[in-house]
């Protein structure tokens, strides 16, 4: 279901993607797949962010973060922190954005992930955005 939802999302069939992600969430809850549920919530958040439904996107990202924390999924936490940071920066909440991006960077550095460089670049862009708006 999760993969099928992703295919629909990539084809721009957002409502169908949401339906499949919701079905995926229900199945993952039934079988106790916490990591899968966190991943699905993360994907749903991205869809809602793209639709401009920022509050719903933040709620899904927050729920995903809670699950990732619960199971100790550092890579997942880093990805969700980065997405939350970018979403909040786009809304002009730079202090919160920097907080999330910094947490993402710290995790990725700890993991020695090459994605740390991408987050550094995002932080630089957000710093420029914050400077342009002040």
Backbone as XML, in Angstrom:
<?xml version="1.0"?>
<chain id="A" units="angstrom">
  <residue number="1" name="UNK">
    <atom name="N" x="0.824" y="-1.193" z="0.000"/>
    <atom name="CA" x="0.000" y="0.000" z="0.000"/>
    <atom name="C" x="0.870" y="1.260" z="0.000"/>
  </residue>
  <residue number="2" name="UNK">
    <atom name="N" x="1.896" y="1.234" z="0.848"/>
    <atom name="CA" x="2.774" y="2.396" z="0.966"/>
    <atom name="C" x="3.435" y="2.708" z="-0.377"/>
  </residue>
  <residue number="3" name="UNK">
    <atom name="N" x="3.975" y="1.685" z="-1.008"/>
    <atom name="CA" x="4.658" y="1.887" z="-2.286"/>
    <atom name="C" x="3.683" y="2.325" z="-3.377"/>
  </residue>
  <residue number="4" name="UNK">
    <atom name="N" x="2.510" y="1.742" z="-3.365"/>
    <atom name="CA" x="1.492" y="2.112" z="-4.339"/>
    <atom name="C" x="1.083" y="3.572" z="-4.152"/>
  </residue>
  <residue number="5" name="UNK">
    <atom name="N" x="0.956" y="3.980" z="-2.906"/>
    <atom name="CA" x="0.628" y="5.380" z="-2.621"/>
    <atom name="C" x="1.698" y="6.303" z="-3.182"/>
  </residue>
  <residue number="6" name="UNK">
    <atom name="N" x="2.951" y="5.920" z="-3.010"/>
    <atom name="CA" x="4.048" y="6.727" z="-3.538"/>
    <atom name="C" x="3.986" y="6.868" z="-5.052"/>
  </residue>
  <residue number="7" name="UNK">
    <atom name="N" x="3.614" y="5.801" z="-5.719"/>
    <atom name="CA" x="3.480" y="5.847" z="-7.182"/>
    <atom name="C" x="2.388" y="6.837" z="-7.583"/>
  </residue>
  <residue number="8" name="UNK">
    <atom name="N" x="1.251" y="6.746" z="-6.911"/>
    <atom name="CA" x="0.158" y="7.687" z="-7.208"/>
    <atom name="C" x="0.574" y="9.127" z="-6.913"/>
  </residue>
  <residue number="9" name="UNK">
    <atom name="N" x="1.278" y="9.320" z="-5.807"/>
    <atom name="CA" x="1.731" y="10.676" z="-5.459"/>
    <atom name="C" x="2.657" y="11.217" z="-6.544"/>
  </residue>
  <residue number="10" name="UNK">
    <atom name="N" x="3.579" y="10.381" z="-7.016"/>
    <atom name="CA" x="4.520" y="10.810" z="-8.054"/>
    <atom name="C" x="3.821" y="11.119" z="-9.376"/>
  </residue>
  <residue number="11" name="UNK">
    <atom name="N" x="2.674" y="10.515" z="-9.607"/>
    <atom name="CA" x="1.920" y="10.766" z="-10.832"/>
    <atom name="C" x="0.946" y="11.930" z="-10.671"/>
  </residue>
  <residue number="12" name="UNK">
    <atom name="N" x="0.953" y="12.540" z="-9.487"/>
    <atom name="CA" x="0.085" y="13.683" z="-9.254"/>
    <atom name="C" x="-1.333" y="13.326" z="-8.856"/>
  </residue>
  <residue number="13" name="UNK">
    <atom name="N" x="-1.588" y="12.071" z="-8.615"/>
    <atom name="CA" x="-2.914" y="11.629" z="-8.184"/>
    <atom name="C" x="-2.957" y="11.626" z="-6.663"/>
  </residue>
  <residue number="14" name="UNK">
    <atom name="N" x="-3.031" y="12.831" z="-6.119"/>
    <atom name="CA" x="-2.845" y="13.050" z="-4.692"/>
    <atom name="C" x="-3.941" y="12.397" z="-3.851"/>
  </residue>
  <residue number="15" name="UNK">
    <atom name="N" x="-5.186" y="12.528" z="-4.267"/>
    <atom name="CA" x="-6.275" y="11.957" z="-3.466"/>
    <atom name="C" x="-6.147" y="10.435" z="-3.381"/>
  </residue>
  <residue number="16" name="UNK">
    <atom name="N" x="-5.789" y="9.820" z="-4.482"/>
    <atom name="CA" x="-5.599" y="8.364" z="-4.474"/>
    <atom name="C" x="-4.404" y="7.999" z="-3.596"/>
  </residue>
  <residue number="17" name="UNK">
    <atom name="N" x="-3.345" y="8.785" z="-3.663"/>
    <atom name="CA" x="-2.169" y="8.535" z="-2.824"/>
    <atom name="C" x="-2.537" y="8.622" z="-1.349"/>
  </residue>
  <residue number="18" name="UNK">
    <atom name="N" x="-3.279" y="9.641" z="-0.981"/>
    <atom name="CA" x="-3.689" y="9.798" z="0.416"/>
    <atom name="C" x="-4.515" y="8.600" z="0.868"/>
  </residue>
  <residue number="19" name="UNK">
    <atom name="N" x="-5.418" y="8.149" z="0.022"/>
    <atom name="CA" x="-6.256" y="6.992" z="0.375"/>
    <atom name="C" x="-5.393" y="5.753" z="0.630"/>
  </residue>
  <residue number="20" name="UNK">
    <atom name="N" x="-4.415" y="5.511" z="-0.236"/>
    <atom name="CA" x="-3.547" y="4.355" z="-0.049"/>
    <atom name="C" x="-2.651" y="4.513" z="1.182"/>
  </residue>
  <residue number="21" name="UNK">
    <atom name="N" x="-2.145" y="5.720" z="1.425"/>
    <atom name="CA" x="-1.347" y="5.939" z="2.631"/>
    <atom name="C" x="-2.193" y="5.712" z="3.882"/>
  </residue>
  <residue number="22" name="UNK">
    <atom name="N" x="-3.444" y="6.159" z="3.870"/>
    <atom name="CA" x="-4.323" y="5.944" z="5.022"/>
    <atom name="C" x="-4.560" y="4.451" z="5.243"/>
  </residue>
  <residue number="23" name="UNK">
    <atom name="N" x="-4.777" y="3.721" z="4.158"/>
    <atom name="CA" x="-4.961" y="2.275" z="4.267"/>
    <atom name="C" x="-3.685" y="1.608" z="4.780"/>
  </residue>
  <residue number="24" name="UNK">
    <atom name="N" x="-2.545" y="2.097" z="4.307"/>
    <atom name="CA" x="-1.264" y="1.584" z="4.772"/>
    <atom name="C" x="-1.102" y="1.825" z="6.273"/>
  </residue>
  <residue number="25" name="UNK">
    <atom name="N" x="-1.493" y="3.010" z="6.730"/>
    <atom name="CA" x="-1.412" y="3.323" z="8.161"/>
    <atom name="C" x="-2.245" y="2.346" z="8.984"/>
  </residue>
  <residue number="26" name="UNK">
    <atom name="N" x="-3.450" y="2.085" z="8.527"/>
    <atom name="CA" x="-4.332" y="1.167" z="9.252"/>
    <atom name="C" x="-3.721" y="-0.229" z="9.345"/>
  </residue>
  <residue number="27" name="UNK">
    <atom name="N" x="-3.173" y="-0.702" z="8.236"/>
    <atom name="CA" x="-2.546" y="-2.027" z="8.235"/>
    <atom name="C" x="-1.325" y="-2.069" z="9.150"/>
  </residue>
  <residue number="28" name="UNK">
    <atom name="N" x="-0.530" y="-1.026" z="9.123"/>
    <atom name="CA" x="0.676" y="-0.988" z="9.951"/>
    <atom name="C" x="0.326" y="-0.919" z="11.434"/>
  </residue>
  <residue number="29" name="UNK">
    <atom name="N" x="-0.759" y="-0.237" z="11.754"/>
    <atom name="CA" x="-1.214" y="-0.208" z="13.141"/>
    <atom name="C" x="-1.653" y="-1.596" z="13.584"/>
  </residue>
  <residue number="30" name="UNK">
    <atom name="N" x="-2.368" y="-2.307" z="12.720"/>
    <atom name="CA" x="-2.861" y="-3.653" z="13.052"/>
    <atom name="C" x="-1.714" y="-4.617" z="13.334"/>
  </residue>
  <residue number="31" name="UNK">
    <atom name="N" x="-0.650" y="-4.508" z="12.558"/>
    <atom name="CA" x="0.456" y="-5.464" z="12.725"/>
    <atom name="C" x="1.570" y="-4.936" z="13.634"/>
  </residue>
  <residue number="32" name="UNK">
    <atom name="N" x="1.417" y="-3.719" z="14.115"/>
    <atom name="CA" x="2.406" y="-3.160" z="15.040"/>
    <atom name="C" x="3.696" y="-2.702" z="14.387"/>
  </residue>
  <residue number="33" name="UNK">
    <atom name="N" x="3.633" y="-2.323" z="13.136"/>
    <atom name="CA" x="4.820" y="-1.860" z="12.399"/>
    <atom name="C" x="5.032" y="-0.365" z="12.672"/>
  </residue>
  <residue number="34" name="UNK">
    <atom name="N" x="5.739" y="-0.070" z="13.757"/>
    <atom name="CA" x="5.924" y="1.320" z="14.172"/>
    <atom name="C" x="6.805" y="2.082" z="13.185"/>
  </residue>
  <residue number="35" name="UNK">
    <atom name="N" x="7.876" y="1.469" z="12.743"/>
    <atom name="CA" x="8.761" y="2.146" z="11.788"/>
    <atom name="C" x="8.041" y="2.421" z="10.471"/>
  </residue>
  <residue number="36" name="UNK">
    <atom name="N" x="7.253" y="1.475" z="10.010"/>
    <atom name="CA" x="6.488" y="1.677" z="8.788"/>
    <atom name="C" x="5.454" y="2.782" z="8.946"/>
  </residue>
  <residue number="37" name="UNK">
    <atom name="N" x="4.825" y="2.814" z="10.116"/>
    <atom name="CA" x="3.838" y="3.864" z="10.379"/>
    <atom name="C" x="4.503" y="5.233" z="10.369"/>
  </residue>
  <residue number="38" name="UNK">
    <atom name="N" x="5.668" y="5.331" z="10.980"/>
    <atom name="CA" x="6.399" y="6.605" z="10.992"/>
    <atom name="C" x="6.737" y="7.038" z="9.572"/>
  </residue>
  <residue number="39" name="UNK">
    <atom name="N" x="7.147" y="6.099" z="8.738"/>
    <atom name="CA" x="7.497" y="6.419" z="7.350"/>
    <atom name="C" x="6.269" y="6.888" z="6.567"/>
  </residue>
  <residue number="40" name="UNK">
    <atom name="N" x="5.147" y="6.231" z="6.797"/>
    <atom name="CA" x="3.920" y="6.619" z="6.098"/>
    <atom name="C" x="3.454" y="7.996" z="6.541"/>
  </residue>
  <residue number="41" name="UNK">
    <atom name="N" x="3.517" y="8.270" z="7.837"/>
    <atom name="CA" x="3.151" y="9.597" z="8.333"/>
    <atom name="C" x="4.053" y="10.670" z="7.722"/>
  </residue>
  <residue number="42" name="UNK">
    <atom name="N" x="5.335" y="10.360" z="7.590"/>
    <atom name="CA" x="6.296" y="11.291" z="6.988"/>
    <atom name="C" x="5.877" y="11.601" z="5.548"/>
  </residue>
  <residue number="43" name="UNK">
    <atom name="N" x="5.504" y="10.571" z="4.798"/>
    <atom name="CA" x="5.095" y="10.768" z="3.407"/>
    <atom name="C" x="3.796" y="11.563" z="3.317"/>
  </residue>
  <residue number="44" name="UNK">
    <atom name="N" x="2.850" y="11.248" z="4.183"/>
    <atom name="CA" x="1.599" y="11.999" z="4.217"/>
    <atom name="C" x="1.858" y="13.472" z="4.518"/>
  </residue>
  <residue number="45" name="UNK">
    <atom name="N" x="2.765" y="13.724" z="5.435"/>
    <atom name="CA" x="3.100" y="15.108" z="5.772"/>
    <atom name="C" x="3.600" y="15.854" z="4.545"/>
  </residue>
  <residue number="46" name="UNK">
    <atom name="N" x="4.437" y="15.201" z="3.764"/>
    <atom name="CA" x="4.946" y="15.833" z="2.545"/>
    <atom name="C" x="3.842" y="16.177" z="1.565"/>
  </residue>
  <residue number="47" name="UNK">
    <atom name="N" x="2.891" y="15.282" z="1.419"/>
    <atom name="CA" x="1.762" y="15.552" z="0.519"/>
    <atom name="C" x="0.968" y="16.755" z="1.006"/>
  </residue>
  <residue number="48" name="UNK">
    <atom name="N" x="0.661" y="16.774" z="2.302"/>
    <atom name="CA" x="-0.111" y="17.891" z="2.838"/>
    <atom name="C" x="0.672" y="19.201" z="2.760"/>
  </residue>
  <residue number="49" name="UNK">
    <atom name="N" x="1.973" y="19.147" z="2.953"/>
    <atom name="CA" x="2.793" y="20.357" z="2.817"/>
    <atom name="C" x="2.720" y="20.878" z="1.392"/>
  </residue>
  <residue number="50" name="UNK">
    <atom name="N" x="2.819" y="19.984" z="0.425"/>
    <atom name="CA" x="2.741" y="20.382" z="-0.977"/>
    <atom name="C" x="1.382" y="20.953" z="-1.351"/>
  </residue>
  <residue number="51" name="UNK">
    <atom name="N" x="0.351" y="20.524" z="-0.653"/>
    <atom name="CA" x="-0.994" y="21.044" z="-0.892"/>
    <atom name="C" x="-1.244" y="22.358" z="-0.164"/>
  </residue>
  <residue number="52" name="UNK">
    <atom name="N" x="-0.269" y="22.792" z="0.636"/>
    <atom name="CA" x="-0.428" y="24.041" z="1.381"/>
    <atom name="C" x="-1.160" y="23.874" z="2.695"/>
  </residue>
  <residue number="53" name="UNK">
    <atom name="N" x="-1.407" y="22.637" z="3.096"/>
    <atom name="CA" x="-2.077" y="22.359" z="4.359"/>
    <atom name="C" x="-1.011" y="22.157" z="5.438"/>
  </residue>
  <residue number="54" name="UNK">
    <atom name="N" x="-0.410" y="23.289" z="5.816"/>
    <atom name="CA" x="0.779" y="23.293" z="6.662"/>
    <atom name="C" x="0.512" y="22.722" z="8.048"/>
  </residue>
  <residue number="55" name="UNK">
    <atom name="N" x="-0.598" y="23.090" z="8.661"/>
    <atom name="CA" x="-0.880" y="22.601" z="10.013"/>
    <atom name="C" x="-1.004" y="21.077" z="10.028"/>
  </residue>
  <residue number="56" name="UNK">
    <atom name="N" x="-1.682" y="20.514" z="9.032"/>
    <atom name="CA" x="-1.819" y="19.059" z="8.964"/>
    <atom name="C" x="-0.462" y="18.414" z="8.703"/>
  </residue>
  <residue number="57" name="UNK">
    <atom name="N" x="0.340" y="19.030" z="7.847"/>
    <atom name="CA" x="1.672" y="18.499" z="7.563"/>
    <atom name="C" x="2.519" y="18.479" z="8.833"/>
  </residue>
  <residue number="58" name="UNK">
    <atom name="N" x="2.491" y="19.567" z="9.584"/>
    <atom name="CA" x="3.266" y="19.631" z="10.831"/>
    <atom name="C" x="2.792" y="18.553" z="11.804"/>
  </residue>
  <residue number="59" name="UNK">
    <atom name="N" x="1.482" y="18.363" z="11.901"/>
    <atom name="CA" x="0.945" y="17.338" z="12.807"/>
    <atom name="C" x="1.442" y="15.946" z="12.415"/>
  </residue>
  <residue number="60" name="UNK">
    <atom name="N" x="1.438" y="15.631" z="11.116"/>
    <atom name="CA" x="1.936" y="14.329" z="10.671"/>
    <atom name="C" x="3.434" y="14.185" z="10.929"/>
  </residue>
  <residue number="61" name="UNK">
    <atom name="N" x="4.203" y="15.242" z="10.655"/>
    <atom name="CA" x="5.643" y="15.180" z="10.931"/>
    <atom name="C" x="5.898" y="14.982" z="12.422"/>
  </residue>
  <residue number="62" name="UNK">
    <atom name="N" x="5.142" y="15.668" z="13.267"/>
    <atom name="CA" x="5.327" y="15.544" z="14.716"/>
    <atom name="C" x="5.012" y="14.119" z="15.176"/>
  </residue>
  <residue number="63" name="UNK">
    <atom name="N" x="3.941" y="13.553" z="14.651"/>
    <atom name="CA" x="3.586" y="12.180" z="15.016"/>
    <atom name="C" x="4.663" y="11.207" z="14.537"/>
  </residue>
  <residue number="64" name="UNK">
    <atom name="N" x="5.179" y="11.442" z="13.347"/>
    <atom name="CA" x="6.258" y="10.615" z="12.826"/>
    <atom name="C" x="7.482" y="10.715" z="13.724"/>
  </residue>
  <residue number="65" name="UNK">
    <atom name="N" x="7.817" y="11.933" z="14.145"/>
    <atom name="CA" x="8.964" y="12.127" z="15.045"/>
    <atom name="C" x="8.802" y="11.369" z="16.353"/>
  </residue>
  <residue number="66" name="UNK">
    <atom name="N" x="7.604" y="11.417" z="16.920"/>
    <atom name="CA" x="7.353" y="10.701" z="18.176"/>
    <atom name="C" x="7.603" y="9.205" z="18.018"/>
  </residue>
  <residue number="67" name="UNK">
    <atom name="N" x="7.140" y="8.647" z="16.918"/>
    <atom name="CA" x="7.348" y="7.221" z="16.678"/>
    <atom name="C" x="8.819" y="6.905" z="16.432"/>
  </residue>
  <residue number="68" name="UNK">
    <atom name="N" x="9.493" y="7.760" z="15.669"/>
    <atom name="CA" x="10.914" y="7.541" z="15.398"/>
    <atom name="C" x="11.725" y="7.612" z="16.689"/>
  </residue>
  <residue number="69" name="UNK">
    <atom name="N" x="11.351" y="8.521" z="17.574"/>
    <atom name="CA" x="12.005" y="8.623" z="18.880"/>
    <atom name="C" x="11.772" y="7.349" z="19.688"/>
  </residue>
  <residue number="70" name="UNK">
    <atom name="N" x="10.546" y="6.877" z="19.662"/>
    <atom name="CA" x="10.159" y="5.691" z="20.421"/>
    <atom name="C" x="10.992" y="4.469" z="20.036"/>
  </residue>
  <residue number="71" name="UNK">
    <atom name="N" x="11.261" y="4.324" z="18.737"/>
    <atom name="CA" x="11.983" y="3.136" z="18.269"/>
    <atom name="C" x="13.473" y="3.394" z="18.043"/>
  </residue>
  <residue number="72" name="UNK">
    <atom name="N" x="13.908" y="4.638" z="18.266"/>
    <atom name="CA" x="15.325" y="4.958" z="18.099"/>
    <atom name="C" x="15.793" y="5.027" z="16.663"/>
  </residue>
  <residue number="73" name="UNK">
    <atom name="N" x="14.922" y="5.420" z="15.759"/>
    <atom name="CA" x="15.264" y="5.518" z="14.336"/>
    <atom name="C" x="15.921" y="6.876" z="14.067"/>
  </residue>
  <residue number="74" name="UNK">
    <atom name="N" x="17.234" y="6.933" z="14.216"/>
    <atom name="CA" x="17.951" y="8.196" z="14.062"/>
    <atom name="C" x="17.882" y="8.737" z="12.642"/>
  </residue>
  <residue number="75" name="UNK">
    <atom name="N" x="18.037" y="7.889" z="11.653"/>
    <atom name="CA" x="17.987" y="8.342" z="10.261"/>
    <atom name="C" x="16.618" y="8.939" z="9.946"/>
  </residue>
  <residue number="76" name="UNK">
    <atom name="N" x="15.563" y="8.278" z="10.417"/>
    <atom name="CA" x="14.214" y="8.789" z="10.207"/>
    <atom name="C" x="13.996" y="10.115" z="10.908"/>
  </residue>
  <residue number="77" name="UNK">
    <atom name="N" x="14.514" y="10.224" z="12.136"/>
    <atom name="CA" x="14.390" y="11.483" z="12.873"/>
    <atom name="C" x="15.089" y="12.605" z="12.123"/>
  </residue>
  <residue number="78" name="UNK">
    <atom name="N" x="16.274" y="12.331" z="11.635"/>
    <atom name="CA" x="17.034" y="13.357" z="10.917"/>
    <atom name="C" x="16.275" y="13.836" z="9.686"/>
  </residue>
  <residue number="79" name="UNK">
    <atom name="N" x="15.695" y="12.903" z="8.947"/>
    <atom name="CA" x="14.932" y="13.270" z="7.742"/>
    <atom name="C" x="13.707" y="14.103" z="8.106"/>
  </residue>
  <residue number="80" name="UNK">
    <atom name="N" x="13.019" y="13.702" z="9.155"/>
    <atom name="CA" x="11.810" y="14.432" z="9.552"/>
    <atom name="C" x="12.154" y="15.803" z="10.107"/>
  </residue>
  <residue number="81" name="UNK">
    <atom name="N" x="13.212" y="15.887" z="10.909"/>
    <atom name="CA" x="13.658" y="17.202" z="11.391"/>
    <atom name="C" x="13.974" y="18.123" z="10.220"/>
  </residue>
  <residue number="82" name="UNK">
    <atom name="N" x="14.655" y="17.594" z="9.205"/>
    <atom name="CA" x="15.026" y="18.413" z="8.044"/>
    <atom name="C" x="13.789" y="18.902" z="7.302"/>
  </residue>
  <residue number="83" name="UNK">
    <atom name="N" x="12.817" y="18.031" z="7.123"/>
    <atom name="CA" x="11.601" y="18.432" z="6.411"/>
    <atom name="C" x="10.808" y="19.459" z="7.216"/>
  </residue>
  <residue number="84" name="UNK">
    <atom name="N" x="10.705" y="19.241" z="8.516"/>
    <atom name="CA" x="10.020" y="20.210" z="9.375"/>
    <atom name="C" x="10.723" y="21.560" z="9.315"/>
  </residue>
  <residue number="85" name="UNK">
    <atom name="N" x="12.037" y="21.537" z="9.353"/>
    <atom name="CA" x="12.804" y="22.781" z="9.286"/>
    <atom name="C" x="12.541" y="23.544" z="8.002"/>
  </residue>
  <residue number="86" name="UNK">
    <atom name="N" x="12.530" y="22.836" z="6.893"/>
    <atom name="CA" x="12.275" y="23.497" z="5.612"/>
    <atom name="C" x="10.851" y="24.037" z="5.536"/>
  </residue>
  <residue number="87" name="UNK">
    <atom name="N" x="9.900" y="23.265" z="6.037"/>
    <atom name="CA" x="8.503" y="23.691" z="6.019"/>
    <atom name="C" x="8.311" y="24.947" z="6.870"/>
  </residue>
  <residue number="88" name="UNK">
    <atom name="N" x="8.888" y="24.944" z="8.046"/>
    <atom name="CA" x="8.745" y="26.098" z="8.935"/>
    <atom name="C" x="9.478" y="27.323" z="8.393"/>
  </residue>
  <residue number="89" name="UNK">
    <atom name="N" x="10.607" y="27.117" z="7.763"/>
    <atom name="CA" x="11.330" y="28.240" z="7.158"/>
    <atom name="C" x="10.488" y="28.878" z="6.063"/>
  </residue>
  <residue number="90" name="UNK">
    <atom name="N" x="9.834" y="28.052" z="5.264"/>
    <atom name="CA" x="8.987" y="28.568" z="4.191"/>
    <atom name="C" x="7.819" y="29.384" z="4.738"/>
  </residue>
  <residue number="91" name="UNK">
    <atom name="N" x="7.433" y="29.094" z="5.984"/>
    <atom name="CA" x="6.345" y="29.833" z="6.628"/>
    <atom name="C" x="6.860" y="31.051" z="7.397"/>
  </residue>
  <residue number="92" name="UNK">
    <atom name="N" x="8.192" y="31.223" z="7.422"/>
    <atom name="CA" x="8.783" y="32.372" z="8.103"/>
    <atom name="C" x="9.108" y="32.146" z="9.560"/>
  </residue>
  <residue number="93" name="UNK">
    <atom name="N" x="9.014" y="30.912" z="10.038"/>
    <atom name="CA" x="9.337" y="30.578" z="11.430"/>
    <atom name="C" x="10.798" y="30.134" z="11.514"/>
  </residue>
  <residue number="94" name="UNK">
    <atom name="N" x="11.680" y="31.094" z="11.394"/>
    <atom name="CA" x="13.098" y="30.778" z="11.234"/>
    <atom name="C" x="13.744" y="30.197" z="12.485"/>
  </residue>
  <residue number="95" name="UNK">
    <atom name="N" x="13.376" y="30.675" z="13.672"/>
    <atom name="CA" x="13.975" y="30.129" z="14.889"/>
    <atom name="C" x="13.664" y="28.645" z="15.028"/>
  </residue>
  <residue number="96" name="UNK">
    <atom name="N" x="12.397" y="28.284" z="14.843"/>
    <atom name="CA" x="12.010" y="26.881" z="14.910"/>
    <atom name="C" x="12.672" y="26.083" z="13.788"/>
  </residue>
  <residue number="97" name="UNK">
    <atom name="N" x="12.730" y="26.676" z="12.612"/>
    <atom name="CA" x="13.346" y="25.998" z="11.469"/>
    <atom name="C" x="14.805" y="25.676" z="11.753"/>
  </residue>
  <residue number="98" name="UNK">
    <atom name="N" x="15.538" y="26.647" z="12.265"/>
    <atom name="CA" x="16.955" y="26.417" z="12.580"/>
    <atom name="C" x="17.110" y="25.332" z="13.643"/>
  </residue>
  <residue number="99" name="UNK">
    <atom name="N" x="16.218" y="25.332" z="14.626"/>
    <atom name="CA" x="16.276" y="24.325" z="15.675"/>
    <atom name="C" x="16.158" y="22.921" z="15.082"/>
  </residue>
  <residue number="100" name="UNK">
    <atom name="N" x="15.162" y="22.724" z="14.237"/>
    <atom name="CA" x="14.974" y="21.409" z="13.623"/>
    <atom name="C" x="16.117" y="21.050" z="12.679"/>
  </residue>
  <residue number="101" name="UNK">
    <atom name="N" x="16.552" y="22.008" z="11.892"/>
    <atom name="CA" x="17.647" y="21.729" z="10.960"/>
    <atom name="C" x="18.942" y="21.404" z="11.702"/>
  </residue>
  <residue number="102" name="UNK">
    <atom name="N" x="19.188" y="22.097" z="12.793"/>
    <atom name="CA" x="20.388" y="21.822" z="13.584"/>
    <atom name="C" x="20.326" y="20.420" z="14.187"/>
  </residue>
  <residue number="103" name="UNK">
    <atom name="N" x="19.157" y="20.024" z="14.671"/>
    <atom name="CA" x="19.013" y="18.674" z="15.219"/>
    <atom name="C" x="19.251" y="17.626" z="14.135"/>
  </residue>
  <residue number="104" name="UNK">
    <atom name="N" x="18.728" y="17.885" z="12.943"/>
    <atom name="CA" x="18.956" y="16.981" z="11.821"/>
    <atom name="C" x="20.449" y="16.871" z="11.520"/>
  </residue>
  <residue number="105" name="UNK">
    <atom name="N" x="21.100" y="18.016" z="11.443"/>
    <atom name="CA" x="22.534" y="18.032" z="11.139"/>
    <atom name="C" x="23.334" y="17.267" z="12.184"/>
  </residue>
  <residue number="106" name="UNK">
    <atom name="N" x="23.025" y="17.471" z="13.453"/>
    <atom name="CA" x="23.760" y="16.787" z="14.519"/>
    <atom name="C" x="23.617" y="15.269" z="14.415"/>
  </residue>
  <residue number="107" name="UNK">
    <atom name="N" x="22.412" y="14.810" z="14.140"/>
    <atom name="CA" x="22.201" y="13.368" z="13.991"/>
    <atom name="C" x="22.983" y="12.835" z="12.796"/>
  </residue>
  <residue number="108" name="UNK">
    <atom name="N" x="22.885" y="13.530" z="11.676"/>
    <atom name="CA" x="23.564" y="13.069" z="10.459"/>
    <atom name="C" x="25.078" y="13.086" z="10.618"/>
  </residue>
  <residue number="109" name="UNK">
    <atom name="N" x="25.596" y="14.071" z="11.333"/>
    <atom name="CA" x="27.036" y="14.094" z="11.602"/>
    <atom name="C" x="27.426" y="12.913" z="12.489"/>
  </residue>
  <residue number="110" name="UNK">
    <atom name="N" x="26.603" y="12.645" z="13.492"/>
    <atom name="CA" x="26.846" y="11.513" z="14.382"/>
    <atom name="C" x="26.872" y="10.202" z="13.603"/>
  </residue>
  <residue number="111" name="UNK">
    <atom name="N" x="25.960" y="10.087" z="12.633"/>
    <atom name="CA" x="25.878" y="8.883" z="11.810"/>
    <atom name="C" x="26.910" y="8.868" z="10.692"/>
  </residue>
  <residue number="112" name="UNK">
    <atom name="N" x="27.632" y="9.988" z="10.553"/>
    <atom name="CA" x="28.599" y="10.160" z="9.465"/>
    <atom name="C" x="27.933" y="9.968" z="8.102"/>
  </residue>
  <residue number="113" name="UNK">
    <atom name="N" x="26.748" y="10.540" z="7.997"/>
    <atom name="CA" x="25.971" y="10.436" z="6.768"/>
    <atom name="C" x="26.379" y="11.518" z="5.773"/>
  </residue>
  <residue number="114" name="UNK">
    <atom name="N" x="26.469" y="11.170" z="4.506"/>
    <atom name="CA" x="26.747" y="12.202" z="3.497"/>
    <atom name="C" x="25.600" y="13.217" z="3.384"/>
  </residue>
  <residue number="115" name="UNK">
    <atom name="N" x="24.422" y="12.881" z="3.920"/>
    <atom name="CA" x="23.292" y="13.805" z="3.896"/>
    <atom name="C" x="23.528" y="15.029" z="4.787"/>
  </residue>
  <residue number="116" name="UNK">
    <atom name="N" x="24.523" y="14.957" z="5.665"/>
    <atom name="CA" x="24.837" y="16.113" z="6.519"/>
    <atom name="C" x="25.183" y="17.329" z="5.664"/>
  </residue>
  <residue number="117" name="UNK">
    <atom name="N" x="25.869" y="17.110" z="4.565"/>
    <atom name="CA" x="26.242" y="18.227" z="3.692"/>
    <atom name="C" x="25.000" y="18.880" z="3.084"/>
  </residue>
  <residue number="118" name="UNK">
    <atom name="N" x="24.029" y="18.077" z="2.715"/>
    <atom name="CA" x="22.780" y="18.622" z="2.172"/>
    <atom name="C" x="22.085" y="19.498" z="3.210"/>
  </residue>
  <residue number="119" name="UNK">
    <atom name="N" x="22.047" y="19.041" z="4.449"/>
    <atom name="CA" x="21.399" y="19.819" z="5.504"/>
    <atom name="C" x="22.179" y="21.109" z="5.761"/>
  </residue>
  <residue number="120" name="UNK">
    <atom name="N" x="23.507" y="21.054" z="5.694"/>
    <atom name="CA" x="24.308" y="22.294" z="5.820"/>
    <atom name="C" x="23.911" y="23.296" z="4.742"/>
  </residue>
  <residue number="121" name="UNK">
    <atom name="N" x="23.730" y="22.800" z="3.525"/>
    <atom name="CA" x="23.322" y="23.674" z="2.416"/>
    <atom name="C" x="21.933" y="24.256" z="2.655"/>
  </residue>
  <residue number="122" name="UNK">
    <atom name="N" x="21.030" y="23.447" z="3.183"/>
    <atom name="CA" x="19.684" y="23.932" z="3.495"/>
    <atom name="C" x="19.752" y="25.010" z="4.568"/>
  </residue>
  <residue number="123" name="UNK">
    <atom name="N" x="20.573" y="24.794" z="5.581"/>
    <atom name="CA" x="20.736" y="25.793" z="6.646"/>
    <atom name="C" x="21.235" y="27.110" z="6.063"/>
  </residue>
  <residue number="124" name="UNK">
    <atom name="N" x="22.193" y="27.038" z="5.148"/>
    <atom name="CA" x="22.715" y="28.259" z="4.515"/>
    <atom name="C" x="21.615" y="28.991" z="3.743"/>
  </residue>
  <residue number="125" name="UNK">
    <atom name="N" x="20.780" y="28.237" z="3.047"/>
    <atom name="CA" x="19.670" y="28.847" z="2.293"/>
    <atom name="C" x="18.683" y="29.504" z="3.247"/>
  </residue>
  <residue number="126" name="UNK">
    <atom name="N" x="18.370" y="28.825" z="4.332"/>
    <atom name="CA" x="17.428" y="29.368" z="5.313"/>
    <atom name="C" x="18.014" y="30.612" z="5.980"/>
  </residue>
  <residue number="127" name="UNK">
    <atom name="N" x="19.309" y="30.590" z="6.250"/>
    <atom name="CA" x="19.950" y="31.782" z="6.820"/>
    <atom name="C" x="19.819" y="32.963" z="5.864"/>
  </residue>
  <residue number="128" name="UNK">
    <atom name="N" x="19.989" y="32.703" z="4.581"/>
    <atom name="CA" x="19.824" y="33.767" z="3.584"/>
    <atom name="C" x="18.379" y="34.248" z="3.553"/>
  </residue>
  <residue number="129" name="UNK">
    <atom name="N" x="17.444" y="33.324" z="3.598"/>
    <atom name="CA" x="16.019" y="33.693" z="3.622"/>
    <atom name="C" x="15.713" y="34.563" z="4.840"/>
  </residue>
  <residue number="130" name="UNK">
    <atom name="N" x="16.214" y="34.173" z="5.983"/>
    <atom name="CA" x="15.957" y="34.918" z="7.217"/>
    <atom name="C" x="16.556" y="36.308" z="7.127"/>
  </residue>
  <residue number="131" name="UNK">
    <atom name="N" x="17.750" y="36.412" z="6.525"/>
    <atom name="CA" x="18.398" y="37.707" z="6.361"/>
    <atom name="C" x="17.649" y="38.610" z="5.393"/>
  </residue>
  <residue number="132" name="UNK">
    <atom name="N" x="17.099" y="38.015" z="4.345"/>
    <atom name="CA" x="16.335" y="38.780" z="3.355"/>
    <atom name="C" x="15.036" y="39.332" z="3.927"/>
  </residue>
  <residue number="133" name="UNK">
    <atom name="N" x="14.474" y="38.646" z="4.899"/>
    <atom name="CA" x="13.195" y="39.072" z="5.470"/>
    <atom name="C" x="13.354" y="40.021" z="6.650"/>
  </residue>
  <residue number="134" name="UNK">
    <atom name="N" x="14.593" y="40.223" z="7.100"/>
    <atom name="CA" x="14.764" y="41.116" z="8.259"/>
    <atom name="C" x="15.074" y="42.524" z="7.840"/>
  </residue>
</chain>
